[in-house]
Every structure is written in structure tokens, then in C-alpha cells.
Amino acid sequence: MDYFTFIADNEDEGIRIDSFLSSEIDEISRSRFQKLIEKELIKVNSKTISKNYKLRKNDYIEVTIPKPETVDIKPENIDIEIVYEDSDIIVINKPQGMVVHPALGHYSNTVVNALMYHCPDGLSGINGEMRPGIVHRIDKDTSGIIVAAKNDCAHKSLSIQFAKHSINRVYHAVVFNNIKEEKGVIDFPIGRSLKDRKKMAVTNKNSKNAVTHFKVLERYGKFCYVELKLETGRTHQIRVHMSYIGHPLLGDLVYGPSKQPFELRGQTLHAKTLGFVHPSLNRYIEFESELPDYFTDVLNKL
């Protein structure tokens, strides 16, 4: 079974427990969390709760998720680009189209399967058997730099940095429509969409603070090539924010127009730079990746 813990902060106060958990563990539905509450597998401050419990600041949340079936996540000899590796961490350049970790019904051909093969001595186990080593994620159709932890100490160090928003995360993207400003800040809260729970949206209900900084790198008439820096790290944050201000990502069929040029396989979004304090060296390190072919092909066409 998987075991998760969370601490509610100011932004979480007043949010229903099932809504909060479905945004934190997005592969599990609110209805399943409600069933787990009924079975007393979710506790707040070590006490059982009702299904409509609303969070308070500093609530300590414990979630036990039993496995519905025996899961056998196997190492797979998948070619991955390793940018950096030591005894604590491994940094890779994920290709577009690759899922980061297994989920129900999808147990192979993921970054985790590849990491398990390339790291035979093991990965951190904090996030359970479905997500060994995984500290953060980027979407399947987003390419670029991610870091994984080889041990629990490294995992905890990186998790704290992500929680404090001290990680330097810079993305490059191509968006629709000309942006008038050279640079700016998008500061709108993001939560689960009330119309479609598979999507995120700018909303004041059951949401969290979300801040994205943008800078125009090049203008191409009806499109812009932009740099985006995350101050927070909400699910689909860049895609939701850019769509909300009228500049959805090129290739994004979820948050952008249904008709897309160039026959792309997903959004034109690349995690270009990742910087953090090394868990044991205790000094700042930074990694950067070149734009992949699918991205440069778009820029050349534009």
C-alpha cells in the first residue's frame, strides 16, 4: 500500500479534504478518497473524519491507499538521456511523449521503468512502489529536465525545496497570439476545474496560489516564443495560465484550440533549466538542456 502525509497551509484552509487530496494525488478520484475516508484510511491529526471535513491550517493529514491489485513495476532497458548522476540524484532530459511514472493501467515504458533499470542499486521509496525516486513531474507531452532521488535523504531535501518554491525552473514555449508586453507576471489561483475534473482552471474555489513569470524571446506574427519561470508549481500551471490570458500553448489540445497547425503530438513546452541545492554537497547546482528537434522544427517553420 502507499502512504502519504500532508500539512495544510493557509491556502488550504476551508477546502474539503477530498478536493484537497484529489489535487495533490491527481490519479485518484474524489469518490475513491471518500471511500477511503469511510474505511478510516484517511486521518487528520490522527483522528478519523467525515467525508465533508474542511481543512484547517496546520492539519496533519495521513492517507493510506491500499493496492487494488498486485502491481509489478519492472525495470526496462529504455534509452534515456542522463544529464548528471551521482550517489544521491539522477538528472535526465525526458523526451516528449514519455510518462514520468506508472499509474493504474499503465505500468510500462515510463521514466520510472527506465530509472529502475539504470539505477540497479535502488531509488528513494518515499512515494511508494509506483513512483520510486520521483520527486516532481512534468506532463507526458512536455519535454525536458527532471531530477529523481536515489535515496530517502535526497528525496526529503529536494521535496522541501520544491515545497518552499526555491527550485529554479525555467521553461520555453511557443504560444498563440502576439503578447504586447515584453515581460510580465501571471498571478491567478489554480484548482480543479468545476466543469471537468481531469482539467485544472483559474478559480477562486478550492484553489492554490499560482505565479508564473513570462518573457518574450521572439515574435512570429500570430505566435510568440517565450520563456516561463515558475514561482509555484501547480498541476498544468503554465498551460492553464497562458490559456487564461489568451495565449494557449501551440499544440495543446486540452487548454488550447481544437485545430492546431504543424501536426504536433502535444504542447510545445520544454523544461529547459532546473536548479537546486544538492542534497549532500549543500551547494547550488543547475542543469540546462537543448531544445529538442520537435521544438526547433516549429521555430524554423515560424
Contacts in CASP RR format, 6 or more apart in sequence:
PFRMAT RR
TARGET T0000
AUTHOR 0000-0000-0000
METHOD contacts of the structure
MODEL  1
MDYFTFIADNEDEGIRIDSFLSSEIDEISRSRFQKLIEKELIKVNSKTIS
KNYKLRKNDYIEVTIPKPETVDIKPENIDIEIVYEDSDIIVINKPQGMVV
HPALGHYSNTVVNALMYHCPDGLSGINGEMRPGIVHRIDKDTSGIIVAAK
NDCAHKSLSIQFAKHSINRVYHAVVFNNIKEEKGVIDFPIGRSLKDRKKM
AVTNKNSKNAVTHFKVLERYGKFCYVELKLETGRTHQIRVHMSYIGHPLL
GDLVYGPSKQPFELRGQTLHAKTLGFVHPSLNRYIEFESELPDYFTDVLN
KL
1 64 0 8 1.000
1 65 0 8 1.000
1 66 0 8 1.000
1 67 0 8 1.000
2 64 0 8 1.000
2 65 0 8 1.000
2 67 0 8 1.000
2 127 0 8 1.000
2 128 0 8 1.000
2 129 0 8 1.000
2 130 0 8 1.000
3 62 0 8 1.000
3 63 0 8 1.000
3 64 0 8 1.000
3 65 0 8 1.000
3 128 0 8 1.000
4 24 0 8 1.000
4 25 0 8 1.000
4 61 0 8 1.000
4 62 0 8 1.000
4 63 0 8 1.000
4 65 0 8 1.000
5 60 0 8 1.000
5 61 0 8 1.000
5 62 0 8 1.000
5 63 0 8 1.000
6 20 0 8 1.000
6 21 0 8 1.000
6 24 0 8 1.000
6 60 0 8 1.000
6 61 0 8 1.000
6 63 0 8 1.000
7 58 0 8 1.000
7 59 0 8 1.000
7 60 0 8 1.000
7 61 0 8 1.000
8 20 0 8 1.000
8 55 0 8 1.000
8 56 0 8 1.000
8 57 0 8 1.000
8 58 0 8 1.000
8 59 0 8 1.000
8 61 0 8 1.000
9 57 0 8 1.000
9 58 0 8 1.000
10 57 0 8 1.000
11 207 0 8 1.000
11 208 0 8 1.000
11 209 0 8 1.000
12 20 0 8 1.000
12 55 0 8 1.000
12 57 0 8 1.000
12 59 0 8 1.000
12 208 0 8 1.000
13 55 0 8 1.000
13 56 0 8 1.000
13 57 0 8 1.000
14 54 0 8 1.000
14 55 0 8 1.000
14 56 0 8 1.000
15 54 0 8 1.000
15 55 0 8 1.000
15 206 0 8 1.000
16 52 0 8 1.000
16 53 0 8 1.000
16 54 0 8 1.000
16 55 0 8 1.000
16 206 0 8 1.000
17 33 0 8 1.000
17 37 0 8 1.000
17 42 0 8 1.000
17 44 0 8 1.000
17 49 0 8 1.000
17 51 0 8 1.000
17 53 0 8 1.000
17 54 0 8 1.000
17 55 0 8 1.000
17 61 0 8 1.000
18 30 0 8 1.000
18 33 0 8 1.000
18 34 0 8 1.000
18 37 0 8 1.000
18 51 0 8 1.000
19 30 0 8 1.000
19 192 0 8 1.000
19 206 0 8 1.000
20 55 0 8 1.000
20 61 0 8 1.000
20 206 0 8 1.000
21 28 0 8 1.000
21 30 0 8 1.000
21 33 0 8 1.000
21 42 0 8 1.000
21 61 0 8 1.000
21 63 0 8 1.000
22 28 0 8 1.000
22 29 0 8 1.000
22 30 0 8 1.000
22 33 0 8 1.000
22 192 0 8 1.000
22 197 0 8 1.000
23 191 0 8 1.000
23 192 0 8 1.000
23 206 0 8 1.000
23 208 0 8 1.000
23 235 0 8 1.000
25 63 0 8 1.000
25 65 0 8 1.000
26 235 0 8 1.000
27 103 0 8 1.000
27 104 0 8 1.000
28 65 0 8 1.000
29 197 0 8 1.000
30 197 0 8 1.000
33 42 0 8 1.000
34 51 0 8 1.000
36 42 0 8 1.000
36 63 0 8 1.000
36 64 0 8 1.000
36 65 0 8 1.000
37 48 0 8 1.000
37 49 0 8 1.000
37 50 0 8 1.000
37 51 0 8 1.000
37 53 0 8 1.000
38 51 0 8 1.000
40 48 0 8 1.000
41 63 0 8 1.000
41 64 0 8 1.000
41 65 0 8 1.000
41 66 0 8 1.000
42 49 0 8 1.000
42 61 0 8 1.000
42 62 0 8 1.000
42 63 0 8 1.000
42 64 0 8 1.000
43 49 0 8 1.000
43 61 0 8 1.000
43 62 0 8 1.000
44 53 0 8 1.000
44 55 0 8 1.000
44 59 0 8 1.000
44 60 0 8 1.000
44 61 0 8 1.000
44 62 0 8 1.000
45 59 0 8 1.000
45 60 0 8 1.000
46 60 0 8 1.000
46 62 0 8 1.000
55 61 0 8 1.000
68 104 0 8 1.000
71 102 0 8 1.000
71 107 0 8 1.000
71 129 0 8 1.000
71 130 0 8 1.000
72 107 0 8 1.000
73 102 0 8 1.000
73 107 0 8 1.000
73 112 0 8 1.000
73 113 0 8 1.000
73 116 0 8 1.000
73 129 0 8 1.000
73 130 0 8 1.000
73 132 0 8 1.000
74 107 0 8 1.000
74 108 0 8 1.000
74 113 0 8 1.000
74 116 0 8 1.000
75 113 0 8 1.000
75 116 0 8 1.000
75 117 0 8 1.000
75 120 0 8 1.000
76 108 0 8 1.000
76 109 0 8 1.000
76 113 0 8 1.000
76 114 0 8 1.000
76 116 0 8 1.000
76 117 0 8 1.000
77 117 0 8 1.000
78 109 0 8 1.000
78 113 0 8 1.000
78 114 0 8 1.000
78 117 0 8 1.000
79 114 0 8 1.000
80 92 0 8 1.000
80 93 0 8 1.000
80 94 0 8 1.000
80 111 0 8 1.000
80 114 0 8 1.000
80 115 0 8 1.000
80 118 0 8 1.000
81 92 0 8 1.000
81 93 0 8 1.000
81 95 0 8 1.000
82 90 0 8 1.000
82 91 0 8 1.000
82 92 0 8 1.000
82 118 0 8 1.000
83 91 0 8 1.000
83 92 0 8 1.000
83 93 0 8 1.000
83 145 0 8 1.000
83 287 0 8 1.000
83 289 0 8 1.000
84 90 0 8 1.000
84 91 0 8 1.000
84 285 0 8 1.000
84 287 0 8 1.000
85 91 0 8 1.000
87 150 0 8 1.000
87 151 0 8 1.000
88 149 0 8 1.000
88 150 0 8 1.000
88 151 0 8 1.000
88 153 0 8 1.000
88 154 0 8 1.000
88 278 0 8 1.000
88 279 0 8 1.000
88 280 0 8 1.000
89 147 0 8 1.000
89 148 0 8 1.000
89 149 0 8 1.000
89 150 0 8 1.000
89 154 0 8 1.000
89 158 0 8 1.000
89 278 0 8 1.000
89 279 0 8 1.000
90 115 0 8 1.000
90 118 0 8 1.000
90 119 0 8 1.000
90 147 0 8 1.000
90 148 0 8 1.000
90 150 0 8 1.000
91 145 0 8 1.000
91 146 0 8 1.000
91 147 0 8 1.000
91 148 0 8 1.000
91 274 0 8 1.000
91 287 0 8 1.000
92 111 0 8 1.000
92 115 0 8 1.000
92 145 0 8 1.000
92 146 0 8 1.000
92 148 0 8 1.000
93 143 0 8 1.000
93 144 0 8 1.000
93 145 0 8 1.000
93 289 0 8 1.000
94 100 0 8 1.000
94 111 0 8 1.000
94 138 0 8 1.000
94 142 0 8 1.000
94 143 0 8 1.000
94 144 0 8 1.000
94 145 0 8 1.000
94 146 0 8 1.000
94 271 0 8 1.000
95 143 0 8 1.000
95 292 0 8 1.000
96 141 0 8 1.000
96 142 0 8 1.000
96 143 0 8 1.000
96 265 0 8 1.000
96 266 0 8 1.000
96 292 0 8 1.000
96 294 0 8 1.000
97 140 0 8 1.000
97 141 0 8 1.000
97 143 0 8 1.000
97 265 0 8 1.000
97 266 0 8 1.000
98 109 0 8 1.000
98 110 0 8 1.000
98 111 0 8 1.000
98 140 0 8 1.000
99 106 0 8 1.000
99 109 0 8 1.000
99 110 0 8 1.000
99 111 0 8 1.000
99 140 0 8 1.000
100 110 0 8 1.000
100 111 0 8 1.000
100 112 0 8 1.000
100 134 0 8 1.000
100 137 0 8 1.000
100 138 0 8 1.000
100 140 0 8 1.000
100 146 0 8 1.000
101 110 0 8 1.000
101 111 0 8 1.000
101 112 0 8 1.000
101 130 0 8 1.000
101 131 0 8 1.000
101 134 0 8 1.000
101 137 0 8 1.000
102 108 0 8 1.000
102 110 0 8 1.000
102 112 0 8 1.000
102 113 0 8 1.000
102 130 0 8 1.000
102 131 0 8 1.000
103 130 0 8 1.000
111 134 0 8 1.000
111 146 0 8 1.000
111 148 0 8 1.000
112 130 0 8 1.000
112 131 0 8 1.000
112 132 0 8 1.000
112 133 0 8 1.000
112 134 0 8 1.000
115 123 0 8 1.000
115 132 0 8 1.000
115 133 0 8 1.000
115 148 0 8 1.000
116 122 0 8 1.000
116 123 0 8 1.000
116 132 0 8 1.000
119 150 0 8 1.000
121 150 0 8 1.000
122 132 0 8 1.000
122 150 0 8 1.000
123 132 0 8 1.000
123 133 0 8 1.000
123 148 0 8 1.000
123 149 0 8 1.000
123 150 0 8 1.000
124 132 0 8 1.000
124 133 0 8 1.000
124 135 0 8 1.000
124 148 0 8 1.000
124 149 0 8 1.000
124 150 0 8 1.000
124 151 0 8 1.000
124 152 0 8 1.000
124 154 0 8 1.000
124 155 0 8 1.000
125 132 0 8 1.000
125 133 0 8 1.000
125 152 0 8 1.000
125 155 0 8 1.000
126 133 0 8 1.000
126 149 0 8 1.000
126 152 0 8 1.000
126 155 0 8 1.000
126 156 0 8 1.000
126 159 0 8 1.000
127 133 0 8 1.000
127 134 0 8 1.000
127 155 0 8 1.000
133 148 0 8 1.000
133 149 0 8 1.000
133 150 0 8 1.000
133 155 0 8 1.000
134 148 0 8 1.000
135 147 0 8 1.000
135 148 0 8 1.000
135 149 0 8 1.000
135 155 0 8 1.000
135 158 0 8 1.000
135 159 0 8 1.000
135 162 0 8 1.000
136 146 0 8 1.000
136 147 0 8 1.000
136 158 0 8 1.000
136 162 0 8 1.000
136 167 0 8 1.000
137 146 0 8 1.000
138 144 0 8 1.000
138 146 0 8 1.000
138 271 0 8 1.000
139 236 0 8 1.000
139 239 0 8 1.000
139 267 0 8 1.000
139 269 0 8 1.000
141 265 0 8 1.000
141 266 0 8 1.000
141 267 0 8 1.000
141 269 0 8 1.000
142 171 0 8 1.000
142 267 0 8 1.000
142 269 0 8 1.000
142 270 0 8 1.000
142 271 0 8 1.000
143 269 0 8 1.000
143 270 0 8 1.000
143 271 0 8 1.000
143 292 0 8 1.000
143 294 0 8 1.000
143 295 0 8 1.000
144 270 0 8 1.000
144 271 0 8 1.000
144 272 0 8 1.000
144 289 0 8 1.000
144 292 0 8 1.000
145 271 0 8 1.000
145 272 0 8 1.000
145 273 0 8 1.000
145 274 0 8 1.000
145 287 0 8 1.000
145 288 0 8 1.000
145 289 0 8 1.000
146 271 0 8 1.000
146 274 0 8 1.000
147 158 0 8 1.000
147 274 0 8 1.000
147 276 0 8 1.000
147 287 0 8 1.000
149 155 0 8 1.000
149 158 0 8 1.000
149 279 0 8 1.000
153 279 0 8 1.000
153 280 0 8 1.000
154 279 0 8 1.000
154 280 0 8 1.000
157 277 0 8 1.000
157 279 0 8 1.000
158 167 0 8 1.000
158 276 0 8 1.000
158 279 0 8 1.000
161 167 0 8 1.000
161 276 0 8 1.000
161 277 0 8 1.000
162 233 0 8 1.000
165 231 0 8 1.000
165 232 0 8 1.000
165 233 0 8 1.000
166 276 0 8 1.000
166 277 0 8 1.000
167 274 0 8 1.000
167 275 0 8 1.000
167 276 0 8 1.000
168 229 0 8 1.000
168 273 0 8 1.000
168 274 0 8 1.000
168 275 0 8 1.000
168 276 0 8 1.000
168 286 0 8 1.000
169 229 0 8 1.000
169 230 0 8 1.000
169 233 0 8 1.000
169 271 0 8 1.000
169 273 0 8 1.000
169 274 0 8 1.000
169 275 0 8 1.000
170 227 0 8 1.000
170 228 0 8 1.000
170 229 0 8 1.000
170 230 0 8 1.000
170 271 0 8 1.000
170 272 0 8 1.000
170 273 0 8 1.000
170 274 0 8 1.000
171 227 0 8 1.000
171 228 0 8 1.000
171 229 0 8 1.000
171 230 0 8 1.000
171 238 0 8 1.000
171 269 0 8 1.000
171 270 0 8 1.000
171 271 0 8 1.000
171 272 0 8 1.000
172 217 0 8 1.000
172 225 0 8 1.000
172 226 0 8 1.000
172 227 0 8 1.000
172 228 0 8 1.000
172 269 0 8 1.000
172 270 0 8 1.000
172 272 0 8 1.000
172 291 0 8 1.000
172 295 0 8 1.000
173 225 0 8 1.000
173 226 0 8 1.000
173 228 0 8 1.000
173 238 0 8 1.000
173 242 0 8 1.000
173 249 0 8 1.000
173 250 0 8 1.000
173 267 0 8 1.000
173 268 0 8 1.000
173 269 0 8 1.000
173 270 0 8 1.000
174 223 0 8 1.000
174 224 0 8 1.000
174 225 0 8 1.000
174 226 0 8 1.000
174 249 0 8 1.000
174 250 0 8 1.000
174 268 0 8 1.000
174 295 0 8 1.000
174 298 0 8 1.000
174 299 0 8 1.000
174 302 0 8 1.000
175 223 0 8 1.000
175 224 0 8 1.000
175 226 0 8 1.000
175 242 0 8 1.000
175 247 0 8 1.000
175 248 0 8 1.000
175 249 0 8 1.000
175 250 0 8 1.000
176 222 0 8 1.000
176 223 0 8 1.000
176 246 0 8 1.000
176 247 0 8 1.000
176 248 0 8 1.000
176 249 0 8 1.000
176 250 0 8 1.000
176 256 0 8 1.000
176 257 0 8 1.000
177 222 0 8 1.000
177 223 0 8 1.000
177 224 0 8 1.000
177 246 0 8 1.000
177 247 0 8 1.000
178 219 0 8 1.000
178 221 0 8 1.000
178 222 0 8 1.000
178 223 0 8 1.000
178 224 0 8 1.000
179 214 0 8 1.000
179 216 0 8 1.000
179 219 0 8 1.000
179 224 0 8 1.000
179 226 0 8 1.000
179 247 0 8 1.000
181 216 0 8 1.000
182 215 0 8 1.000
182 216 0 8 1.000
183 213 0 8 1.000
183 214 0 8 1.000
183 215 0 8 1.000
183 216 0 8 1.000
184 213 0 8 1.000
184 214 0 8 1.000
184 215 0 8 1.000
185 211 0 8 1.000
185 212 0 8 1.000
185 213 0 8 1.000
185 214 0 8 1.000
186 211 0 8 1.000
186 212 0 8 1.000
186 213 0 8 1.000
186 214 0 8 1.000
186 241 0 8 1.000
186 242 0 8 1.000
186 244 0 8 1.000
186 245 0 8 1.000
187 209 0 8 1.000
187 210 0 8 1.000
187 211 0 8 1.000
188 202 0 8 1.000
188 210 0 8 1.000
188 241 0 8 1.000
188 244 0 8 1.000
189 202 0 8 1.000
189 203 0 8 1.000
189 204 0 8 1.000
189 207 0 8 1.000
189 208 0 8 1.000
189 209 0 8 1.000
189 210 0 8 1.000
190 200 0 8 1.000
190 201 0 8 1.000
190 202 0 8 1.000
190 203 0 8 1.000
190 207 0 8 1.000
190 208 0 8 1.000
190 210 0 8 1.000
190 234 0 8 1.000
190 235 0 8 1.000
190 236 0 8 1.000
190 237 0 8 1.000
190 240 0 8 1.000
190 241 0 8 1.000
191 200 0 8 1.000
191 201 0 8 1.000
191 202 0 8 1.000
191 203 0 8 1.000
191 205 0 8 1.000
191 206 0 8 1.000
191 207 0 8 1.000
191 208 0 8 1.000
191 234 0 8 1.000
192 199 0 8 1.000
192 200 0 8 1.000
192 201 0 8 1.000
192 206 0 8 1.000
193 199 0 8 1.000
193 200 0 8 1.000
193 201 0 8 1.000
193 203 0 8 1.000
194 201 0 8 1.000
194 203 0 8 1.000
194 205 0 8 1.000
195 201 0 8 1.000
199 236 0 8 1.000
199 254 0 8 1.000
199 255 0 8 1.000
200 234 0 8 1.000
200 235 0 8 1.000
200 236 0 8 1.000
200 237 0 8 1.000
200 240 0 8 1.000
201 240 0 8 1.000
202 240 0 8 1.000
202 241 0 8 1.000
202 244 0 8 1.000
208 232 0 8 1.000
208 234 0 8 1.000
209 232 0 8 1.000
210 232 0 8 1.000
210 233 0 8 1.000
210 234 0 8 1.000
210 237 0 8 1.000
210 240 0 8 1.000
210 241 0 8 1.000
211 230 0 8 1.000
211 231 0 8 1.000
211 232 0 8 1.000
212 228 0 8 1.000
212 229 0 8 1.000
212 230 0 8 1.000
212 231 0 8 1.000
212 232 0 8 1.000
212 237 0 8 1.000
212 238 0 8 1.000
212 241 0 8 1.000
212 242 0 8 1.000
213 228 0 8 1.000
213 229 0 8 1.000
213 230 0 8 1.000
213 231 0 8 1.000
214 226 0 8 1.000
214 227 0 8 1.000
214 228 0 8 1.000
214 229 0 8 1.000
214 242 0 8 1.000
215 226 0 8 1.000
215 227 0 8 1.000
215 228 0 8 1.000
215 229 0 8 1.000
216 224 0 8 1.000
216 225 0 8 1.000
216 226 0 8 1.000
217 225 0 8 1.000
217 226 0 8 1.000
217 227 0 8 1.000
218 224 0 8 1.000
218 225 0 8 1.000
218 299 0 8 1.000
219 225 0 8 1.000
220 302 0 8 1.000
223 250 0 8 1.000
223 302 0 8 1.000
224 247 0 8 1.000
225 299 0 8 1.000
225 302 0 8 1.000
227 272 0 8 1.000
228 238 0 8 1.000
228 242 0 8 1.000
230 237 0 8 1.000
230 238 0 8 1.000
234 240 0 8 1.000
236 254 0 8 1.000
236 255 0 8 1.000
238 249 0 8 1.000
238 269 0 8 1.000
239 248 0 8 1.000
239 249 0 8 1.000
239 252 0 8 1.000
239 254 0 8 1.000
239 255 0 8 1.000
239 267 0 8 1.000
239 269 0 8 1.000
240 255 0 8 1.000
242 248 0 8 1.000
242 249 0 8 1.000
242 255 0 8 1.000
243 249 0 8 1.000
243 252 0 8 1.000
243 255 0 8 1.000
243 256 0 8 1.000
248 255 0 8 1.000
248 256 0 8 1.000
248 257 0 8 1.000
249 255 0 8 1.000
249 256 0 8 1.000
249 267 0 8 1.000
249 268 0 8 1.000
249 269 0 8 1.000
250 260 0 8 1.000
250 261 0 8 1.000
250 262 0 8 1.000
250 264 0 8 1.000
250 267 0 8 1.000
250 268 0 8 1.000
250 298 0 8 1.000
251 260 0 8 1.000
251 262 0 8 1.000
251 264 0 8 1.000
251 266 0 8 1.000
251 267 0 8 1.000
251 268 0 8 1.000
252 266 0 8 1.000
252 267 0 8 1.000
252 269 0 8 1.000
253 260 0 8 1.000
253 266 0 8 1.000
262 297 0 8 1.000
262 298 0 8 1.000
262 301 0 8 1.000
264 294 0 8 1.000
264 298 0 8 1.000
265 294 0 8 1.000
268 294 0 8 1.000
268 295 0 8 1.000
268 298 0 8 1.000
270 289 0 8 1.000
270 291 0 8 1.000
270 292 0 8 1.000
270 295 0 8 1.000
271 289 0 8 1.000
272 288 0 8 1.000
272 289 0 8 1.000
272 291 0 8 1.000
273 286 0 8 1.000
273 287 0 8 1.000
273 288 0 8 1.000
274 286 0 8 1.000
274 287 0 8 1.000
274 288 0 8 1.000
275 284 0 8 1.000
275 285 0 8 1.000
275 286 0 8 1.000
275 287 0 8 1.000
276 284 0 8 1.000
276 285 0 8 1.000
277 283 0 8 1.000
277 284 0 8 1.000
277 285 0 8 1.000
278 284 0 8 1.000
278 285 0 8 1.000
291 299 0 8 1.000
END
